C-alpha cells in the first residue's frame, strides 16, 4: 500500500468510534487525577502514560493488521513528506501524546478545561 493510502486510512480511522470511544473514555476517566498545579504525582502520571501508550499501540496495531499494513510501512508513511505537510493537529493530538509523558500530562490537564 502506498504512503498516501496509508495516511488516508489512518485519517479515517482516527475519526471512527473504534478509535475515539476508547481514547476519550480513557481521558475522561483519568483527567480528574491531573490538575494544572499538581506536578507531584509523577509516578502515577507515568503509570497512566504507560496505560495510554498501551491503548494507542493496541488500537493502531489492530487497525494496521485489519488493513494489511506492516508497522514499518506505517512508520515510513508517517515520516513521508505527505504526512508531515498534511496532517491536521486535531487528528494527531492523541497519538502524539504517546511519545512523552509530559505531552500526555498537558492533554489530560487541558482536556477537561476545553469541554
TIFIZA-802793 format. One record per residue: x, y, z of N, C-alpha, C in turn; residue number from 1; chain; residue in three letters. Coordinates in steps of 0.1 Angstrom, whole numbers, plus 5000, padded with zeros to 4 digits. Layout:
<dogus>
X  Y  Z  X  Y  Z  X  Y  Z  NUM  A  ALA
...
</dogus>
This chain:
<dogus>
5009  4988  5000  5000  5000  5000  5009  5012  5000  1  A  UNK
5005  5022  4992  5013  5035  4991  5011  5043  5004  2  A  UNK
5021  5052  5006  5020  5061  5018  5008  5069  5018  3  A  UNK
5004  5074  5007  4991  5082  5006  4979  5075  5010  4  A  UNK
4978  5062  5006  4967  5054  5010  4967  5051  5025  5  A  UNK
4979  5048  5030  4980  5045  5045  4976  5057  5053  6  A  UNK
4980  5069  5049  4977  5082  5056  4962  5084  5055  7  A  UNK
4956  5082  5043  4941  5084  5042  4934  5074  5051  8  A  UNK
4938  5062  5052  4932  5052  5060  4933  5056  5075  9  A  UNK
4945  5060  5079  4947  5064  5093  4938  5076  5096  10  A  UNK
4938  5086  5087  4929  5098  5089  4914  5093  5092  11  A  UNK
4910  5084  5084  4896  5079  5085  4895  5071  5098  12  A  UNK
4904  5063  5102  4904  5055  5114  4903  5064  5126  13  A  UNK
4911  5075  5126  4911  5084  5138  4898  5092  5140  14  A  UNK
4889  5091  5131  4876  5097  5132  4865  5087  5136  15  A  UNK
4869  5075  5137  4858  5064  5140  4856  5062  5155  16  A  UNK
4845  5057  5158  4842  5054  5172  4852  5043  5177  17  A  UNK
4857  5035  5169  4866  5024  5173  4879  5031  5179  18  A  UNK
4883  5042  5174  4894  5050  5180  4889  5059  5191  19  A  UNK
4879  5067  5187  4875  5078  5196  4869  5074  5209  20  A  UNK
4861  5064  5209  4855  5060  5222  4865  5055  5233  21  A  UNK
4874  5046  5229  4884  5042  5240  4893  5053  5244  22  A  UNK
4897  5062  5235  4907  5072  5238  4900  5083  5247  23  A  UNK
4888  5087  5242  4881  5097  5250  4876  5092  5264  24  A  UNK
4872  5079  5264  4869  5073  5277  4881  5073  5286  25  A  UNK
4892  5069  5281  4904  5069  5289  4907  5083  5295  26  A  UNK
4906  5093  5286  4908  5107  5290  4898  5111  5301  27  A  UNK
4886  5108  5299  4875  5112  5308  4877  5105  5322  28  A  UNK
4881  5093  5321  4883  5085  5334  4895  5090  5342  29  A  UNK
4905  5095  5335  4918  5098  5342  4921  5113  5343  30  A  UNK
4914  5121  5336  4918  5136  5337  4916  5141  5351  31  A  UNK
4907  5135  5359  4905  5140  5373  4917  5139  5381  32  A  UNK
4926  5130  5377  4938  5127  5385  4949  5138  5382  33  A  UNK
4946  5147  5373  4955  5157  5369  4949  5171  5372  34  A  UNK
4957  5180  5376  4953  5194  5378  4964  5202  5373  35  A  UNK
4961  5214  5368  4972  5223  5363  4983  5226  5373  36  A  UNK
4980  5225  5386  4990  5229  5396  4997  5217  5402  37  A  UNK
4992  5205  5399  4997  5193  5405  5008  5186  5397  38  A  UNK
5020  5188  5400  5031  5181  5393  5038  5171  5402  39  A  UNK
5033  5169  5414  5039  5160  5424  5036  5145  5423  40  A  UNK
5027  5142  5414  5023  5128  5413  5029  5121  5401  41  A  UNK
5042  5124  5399  5049  5120  5387  5048  5104  5385  42  A  UNK
5049  5097  5396  5049  5082  5394  5035  5077  5389  43  A  UNK
5024  5083  5394  5011  5079  5389  5009  5084  5375  44  A  UNK
5014  5096  5372  5013  5101  5358  5020  5092  5348  45  A  UNK
5032  5088  5352  5040  5079  5343  5032  5066  5341  46  A  UNK
5026  5061  5352  5018  5048  5351  5006  5050  5341  47  A  UNK
4999  5061  5343  4988  5064  5334  4993  5066  5319  48  A  UNK
5005  5072  5318  5010  5074  5304  5013  5060  5298  49  A  UNK
5018  5051  5306  5021  5038  5301  5008  5031  5297  50  A  UNK
4997  5033  5304  4984  5027  5301  4979  5033  5288  51  A  UNK
4980  5046  5287  4976  5053  5275  4984  5048  5262  52  A  UNK
4997  5047  5264  5006  5043  5253  5001  5029  5249  53  A  UNK
4998  5020  5258  4994  5006  5255  4981  5007  5247  54  A  UNK
4971  5015  5252  4959  5017  5245  4960  5021  5230  55  A  UNK
4968  5031  5228  4971  5037  5215  4978  5026  5206  56  A  UNK
4988  5020  5212  4995  5010  5205  4986  4998  5201  57  A  UNK
4978  4994  5210  4969  4983  5207  4959  4986  5196  58  A  UNK
4953  4998  5197  4943  5003  5187  4950  5004  5173  59  A  UNK
4962  5010  5172  4968  5012  5160  4973  4999  5153  60  A  UNK
4979  4990  5162  4983  4977  5156  4971  4969  5151  61  A  UNK
4960  4969  5158  4948  4962  5153  4944  4967  5140  62  A  UNK
4943  4981  5139  4939  4987  5127  4948  4984  5115  63  A  UNK
4961  4984  5118  4971  4981  5107  4970  4967  5103  64  A  UNK
4967  4958  5112  4965  4944  5108  4953  4943  5099  65  A  UNK
4942  4950  5103  4930  4949  5095  4932  4954  5081  66  A  UNK
4940  4964  5079  4943  4969  5065  4955  4963  5059  67  A  UNK
4961  4953  5065  4973  4946  5060  4985  4955  5057  68  A  UNK
4988  4963  5067  4999  4972  5066  5009  4968  5077  69  A  UNK
5021  4967  5073  5032  4964  5083  5035  4976  5091  70  A  UNK
5040  4974  5103  5044  4986  5111  5055  4994  5105  71  A  UNK
5064  4988  5098  5074  4996  5090  5068  5005  5080  72  A  UNK
5058  4999  5073  5051  5007  5062  5045  5019  5069  73  A  UNK
5038  5017  5080  5031  5028  5087  5041  5039  5091  74  A  UNK
5053  5035  5097  5063  5044  5101  5068  5052  5089  75  A  UNK
5071  5045  5078  5075  5052  5066  5065  5062  5061  76  A  UNK
5052  5058  5061  5042  5067  5057  5041  5079  5066  77  A  UNK
5042  5077  5079  5042  5088  5088  5053  5098  5087  78  A  UNK
5064  5093  5082  5076  5101  5080  5077  5107  5067  79  A  UNK
5067  5104  5058  5068  5109  5044  5064  5124  5044  80  A  UNK
5068  5130  5034  5066  5145  5032  5051  5147  5032  81  A  UNK
5043  5138  5026  5028  5139  5025  5023  5140  5039  82  A  UNK
5027  5131  5048  5022  5131  5062  5026  5144  5069  83  A  UNK
5038  5147  5069  5043  5159  5076  5037  5172  5072  84  A  UNK
5033  5173  5059  5028  5185  5055  5012  5186  5055  85  A  UNK
5006  5175  5057  4991  5174  5056  4983  5169  5068  86  A  UNK
4990  5165  5078  4983  5160  5090  4978  5171  5099  87  A  UNK
4965  5173  5100  4960  5183  5109  4963  5180  5124  88  A  UNK
4966  5190  5132  4970  5187  5146  4959  5180  5153  89  A  UNK
4946  5183  5150  4935  5177  5157  4934  5162  5155  90  A  UNK
4940  5157  5144  4940  5143  5142  4952  5135  5148  91  A  UNK
4962  5143  5151  4974  5136  5157  4976  5139  5172  92  A  UNK
4967  5146  5178  4970  5150  5192  4971  5138  5201  93  A  UNK
4962  5128  5200  4963  5117  5209  4974  5107  5206  94  A  UNK
4977  5104  5193  4989  5096  5191  5002  5103  5195  95  A  UNK
5002  5116  5193  5014  5124  5196  5017  5123  5211  96  A  UNK
5007  5123  5219  5010  5122  5234  5016  5110  5238  97  A  UNK
5016  5100  5230  5023  5087  5233  5038  5089  5235  98  A  UNK
5043  5098  5227  5058  5100  5227  5064  5104  5241  99  A  UNK
5057  5112  5248  5063  5117  5261  5053  5119  5271  100  A  UNK
5055  5115  5283  5045  5117  5294  5041  5131  5296  101  A  UNK
5050  5140  5294  5047  5154  5296  5036  5159  5286  102  A  UNK
5037  5153  5274  5026  5157  5264  5013  5152  5268  103  A  UNK
5013  5139  5274  5000  5134  5279  4995  5141  5291  104  A  UNK
5004  5146  5299  5000  5154  5311  4993  5166  5306  105  A  UNK
4999  5173  5296  4993  5185  5291  4979  5182  5285  106  A  UNK
4978  5171  5278  4964  5168  5273  4954  5165  5283  107  A  UNK
4958  5158  5294  4949  5154  5304  4945  5166  5313  108  A  UNK
4954  5176  5313  4950  5189  5320  4941  5197  5312  109  A  UNK
4944  5199  5299  4936  5208  5291  4923  5201  5286  110  A  UNK
4923  5188  5285  4911  5181  5281  4898  5186  5288  111  A  UNK
4898  5185  5302  4885  5189  5309  4883  5204  5308  112  A  UNK
4893  5212  5306  4891  5226  5305  4885  5230  5292  113  A  UNK
4887  5222  5282  4883  5225  5268  4868  5220  5266  114  A  UNK
4863  5213  5275  4849  5208  5273  4838  5218  5278  115  A  UNK
</dogus>
